Amino acid sequence: MPHASPHADVSPADLDSALHGGPFHVALRAAIAARGLPLQRVQHHLTRYGVRVGVTSLSYWQQGARRPQRPESLRAVRALEEILHLPDESLIRLLAEDEEPSAGRRHVPRSHGSPVEAPGVLDRLLGELGVPPDGGLHTLGHHERVRIGPHRELAGRESQHIVRAHRDGVDRFVAVHRGDPGCVPERMTVRALENCRTGRVRWHGDAGILVAELLFDTRLPAGDTFLFRYGVEDGTAGVCRAYTRGFGAAGGQYALQVRFDAATLPLRCHRFTQHSAAAPRTGRHELRVSERHRSVHLVEPRVRSGTVGIGWDW
């Protein structure tokens, strides 16, 4: 097993992206490469801080094969922030926030609220597509545009993702869409818009859930980034009063824009957060509707586990 750090050049922008977007092992590998230090030198510097970590352990950490967990290992991570000239808490934060999904738990972001009343339905649909608990992608950026139609319905949404693979061979993303009560998933349409194509689509009418494969034309090696865009045409339910996005783990930037039809502008709008789909909405903040653009938006520079959304009153 090679113990030297990668020799590939890492730009300040790449390092900054890795530190903000994670996951931990990608950020650590980028930081070591940016400093140009072989792992033996990193180990030597750690001993000067009174921390003893083997070169093999350092290699495993930057490959994602193991994660620092013991108190001595966590001391090493804090020391690495100084040795590699990184911002305080930059690595330790990623380690804390970017926990691996627990065994048997599928890490799939869910749109329009996380379905708490029928979790087995979603698991069954994902199982039909062979989705592993860890999809192998870490989101660096997700920009979502939602359209509310003339009858105040959720007409559709468009998503642009910037992702980084954290294992070799990732070639797809599985999108989960949940419509409003009374929606008809079999009448919805999934559109591949950029750098992807639509694969298998599954749905459950009673639960109002649709899942769809977005297939890439390449297999991503670990560490590579990828950008793709897709849309879901809905328009099958009644009046829509909120749009939410659930996150199973910490990630990169998320931006949500909701655009209304000119004939049906809402009376008022607000953003909110939830610790879970069943928890009460908190962090309410009023949003002003742009009369010219008929839209409101929110930006989360770095998402945390939970739900964020925009609600409105007609």
C-alpha positions in Angstrom: 0.0 0.0 0.0 1.5 3.4 -1.0 2.1 5.6 2.0 3.1 8.8 0.2 0.6 11.5 -0.3 -0.8 12.1 -3.8 1.4 14.2 -6.1 -1.4 15.7 -8.0 -1.6 19.5 -7.8 -4.4 20.8 -5.6 -5.5 24.4 -6.2 -6.6 26.6 -3.3 -10.1 26.6 -4.8 -10.1 22.8 -4.8 -8.9 22.6 -1.2 -11.5 25.2 -0.1 -14.2 23.2 -1.9 -13.1 20.0 -0.2 -13.0 21.6 3.2 -16.5 23.1 2.8 -18.1 20.1 1.0 -16.3 17.2 2.5 -16.4 14.3 3.1 -13.7 14.1 5.7 -11.3 11.8 3.9 -11.5 13.8 0.6 -10.7 17.0 2.5 -7.8 15.4 4.4 -6.4 14.0 1.2 -6.7 17.4 -0.5 -5.0 19.2 2.4 -2.1 16.8 2.5 -1.6 17.0 -1.2 -1.8 20.8 -1.1 1.0 20.9 1.4 3.0 18.4 -0.6 3.9 16.3 2.4 4.6 12.6 2.3 2.7 10.7 5.0 6.0 10.0 6.8 6.5 13.7 7.2 3.0 14.2 8.4 3.6 11.5 11.0 6.8 13.2 12.1 5.0 16.5 12.6 2.3 14.8 14.7 5.0 13.4 17.1 6.1 16.9 17.7 2.5 17.6 19.0 2.8 14.5 21.3 0.4 12.5 19.1 1.4 9.0 17.8 -0.4 7.8 14.7 0.9 5.2 12.3 1.5 6.0 8.6 -0.9 3.1 7.7 -3.6 4.8 9.8 -3.0 8.1 8.0 -3.3 6.3 4.7 -6.5 4.7 5.7 -8.0 8.0 6.9 -7.3 9.8 3.6 -8.7 6.9 1.6 -11.9 6.7 3.6 -11.2 3.1 4.6 -11.2 4.1 8.3 -12.3 7.1 10.3 -10.6 8.6 13.4 -12.7 7.7 16.4 -10.5 7.2 19.5 -9.6 10.2 21.7 -5.9 9.9 20.5 -7.1 9.9 16.9 -9.3 13.0 17.4 -6.3 14.8 19.0 -4.4 13.9 15.8 -7.1 15.5 13.7 -6.9 18.7 15.6 -3.2 18.7 15.3 -3.4 18.1 11.5 -5.4 21.3 11.2 -2.4 23.2 12.5 0.2 21.2 10.6 -1.6 21.5 7.3 -2.4 25.2 7.9 -6.2 24.7 7.9 -8.9 26.8 9.6 -9.7 25.8 13.1 -12.4 23.0 13.4 -12.4 22.5 9.6 -11.5 18.8 9.7 -13.1 18.0 13.1 -16.4 19.6 11.9 -16.5 17.4 8.8 -15.7 14.4 10.9 -18.6 15.2 13.3 -21.2 16.3 10.7 -20.5 13.8 7.9 -21.1 10.6 9.8 -21.7 7.5 7.8 -25.3 6.4 7.6 -26.2 3.8 10.2 -26.4 0.2 9.1 -29.4 -0.5 6.9 -30.3 3.2 6.6 -30.5 4.6 3.1 -29.0 8.0 2.6 -31.2 9.6 -0.1 -32.2 13.2 0.0 -36.0 13.5 -0.1 -38.0 16.3 -1.7 -41.1 18.0 -0.4 -40.9 16.5 3.0 -39.7 13.1 4.3 -42.5 10.6 4.2 -42.8 9.5 7.8 -46.2 7.8 7.5 -44.9 5.0 5.1 -41.2 4.6 5.4 -41.4 1.0 4.3 -42.8 2.1 1.0 -39.8 4.2 0.1 -37.4 1.5 1.2 -39.2 -1.0 -1.0 -39.1 1.3 -4.0 -35.4 2.0 -3.5 -34.8 -1.7 -3.0 -36.4 -2.4 -6.4 -33.8 -0.2 -7.9 -30.9 -1.8 -6.0 -30.0 1.4 -4.2 -27.2 0.7 -1.6 -27.4 2.4 1.8 -24.6 4.7 0.7 -25.1 6.0 -2.8 -21.4 6.9 -3.1 -22.0 10.6 -3.8 -21.5 13.7 -1.6 -23.4 16.8 -2.5 -21.2 19.9 -2.9 -24.1 22.1 -4.2 -27.8 21.7 -5.0 -29.9 24.4 -6.6 -33.6 23.7 -6.9 -36.3 25.7 -8.7 -39.9 25.0 -8.0 -42.9 26.2 -10.1 -46.3 26.8 -8.6 -49.0 26.7 -11.3 -52.1 28.9 -12.0 -54.3 26.7 -9.9 -51.8 27.0 -7.0 -50.6 23.5 -7.6 -47.0 22.2 -7.5 -46.5 22.2 -11.3 -42.9 20.9 -11.2 -39.4 21.3 -10.1 -35.9 21.4 -11.5 -32.7 20.3 -9.7 -29.1 21.0 -10.5 -26.6 18.9 -8.5 -22.8 19.3 -8.1 -21.5 16.1 -6.5 -18.3 14.4 -5.6 -17.8 10.6 -5.6 -16.4 9.1 -2.5 -16.0 5.6 -3.9 -15.0 4.3 -7.3 -17.5 3.4 -10.0 -20.5 5.6 -9.1 -22.6 6.0 -12.3 -26.1 7.1 -11.1 -28.1 9.2 -8.8 -31.5 8.3 -7.4 -34.0 11.1 -7.1 -36.9 10.9 -4.7 -40.0 13.1 -5.3 -43.0 13.3 -3.0 -46.1 15.2 -4.2 -48.8 16.9 -2.3 -51.8 14.9 -0.9 -53.9 13.6 -3.7 -51.1 13.5 -6.3 -50.9 10.8 -9.0 -47.2 9.7 -9.3 -47.8 7.6 -12.4 -48.8 10.8 -14.3 -45.6 12.6 -13.3 -42.7 12.9 -15.8 -39.0 12.8 -15.0 -36.9 14.8 -17.5 -33.1 14.4 -17.8 -31.8 17.9 -18.7 -28.1 17.8 -18.5 -25.3 15.2 -18.3 -27.6 12.4 -17.4 -30.4 10.2 -18.8 -33.5 8.8 -17.2 -33.3 5.2 -16.1 -35.9 3.1 -14.2 -38.8 4.9 -12.5 -40.9 3.5 -9.7 -43.8 5.0 -7.8 -46.4 4.3 -5.1 -49.8 6.0 -5.6 -51.1 5.9 -2.1 -47.9 7.3 -0.6 -47.5 9.9 -3.4 -43.8 8.9 -3.8 -41.8 8.7 -7.1 -38.2 7.5 -7.3 -36.1 7.7 -10.5 -32.6 6.8 -11.6 -30.5 9.5 -13.3 -27.8 7.6 -15.2 -24.4 9.2 -15.9 -22.5 8.4 -19.1 -19.4 7.7 -17.1 -18.2 5.9 -14.0 -16.8 8.3 -11.5 -13.6 7.5 -9.7 -13.4 8.4 -6.0 -12.7 12.2 -5.7 -14.1 13.2 -9.0 -16.8 15.8 -9.3 -19.8 15.8 -11.6 -22.6 18.2 -12.5 -26.1 17.1 -13.7 -29.6 18.5 -14.0 -33.0 17.0 -14.1 -36.7 17.9 -13.6 -39.9 16.4 -12.4 -43.2 17.5 -13.9 -46.0 17.1 -11.4 -49.2 19.2 -11.5 -51.3 16.3 -10.3 -52.5 17.4 -6.9 -54.4 20.3 -5.4 -53.3 23.5 -3.6 -49.7 23.6 -2.6 -48.7 25.5 0.6 -45.1 24.6 1.1 -42.0 23.0 -0.4 -39.4 21.3 1.7 -36.2 19.4 1.3 -35.0 16.8 3.7 -31.3 16.0 4.3 -30.1 12.8 6.0 -26.6 14.2 6.7 -24.6 17.4 6.5 -23.6 18.5 3.0 -22.8 21.4 0.7 -24.7 24.5 -0.4 -28.4 24.3 -1.0 -30.5 27.0 -2.7 -34.3 26.8 -3.2 -36.3 29.2 -5.4 -40.1 29.1 -5.6 -41.7 30.8 -8.5 -45.4 31.6 -8.6 -47.8 32.1 -11.5 -48.5 35.8 -12.2 -52.3 35.3 -11.6 -51.9 33.6 -8.2 -49.3 35.4 -6.0 -49.3 34.4 -2.3 -50.2 36.8 0.5 -47.0 36.1 2.4 -44.1 33.7 2.4 -41.6 32.4 5.0 -38.7 30.0 5.4 -38.5 27.4 8.1 -36.5 24.5 9.4 -37.3 21.2 11.0 -35.1 18.8 12.9 -37.1 15.9 11.5 -40.2 15.5 9.4 -42.4 14.9 12.5 -40.9 17.8 14.5 -42.6 21.3 14.6 -41.3 23.9 12.2 -38.9 26.4 13.7 -36.6 29.2 12.6 -39.4 31.0 10.8 -38.3 34.0 8.8 -40.5 36.1 6.6 -39.6 36.3 2.9 -40.5 39.0 0.5 -42.0 38.0 -2.9 -40.4 39.8 -5.8 -43.3 41.2 -7.8 -41.1 41.4 -10.9 -39.8 37.8 -10.8 -42.8 36.4 -8.8 -40.4 34.4 -6.7 -38.8 33.9 -3.3 -35.7 32.0 -2.4 -33.4 30.8 0.4 -29.8 29.8 0.5 -28.1 27.4 3.0 -24.3 27.8 2.7 -23.9 24.4 4.3 -26.8 22.1 5.1 -27.2 20.1 8.2 -29.3 17.0 9.0 -33.0 17.9 9.0 -35.4 19.7 6.8 -35.5 23.2 5.3 -38.3 24.8 3.3 -40.4 27.7 2.2 -44.1 28.0 3.1 -46.7 30.5 2.0 -50.3 31.6 2.6 -52.9 32.2 -0.1 
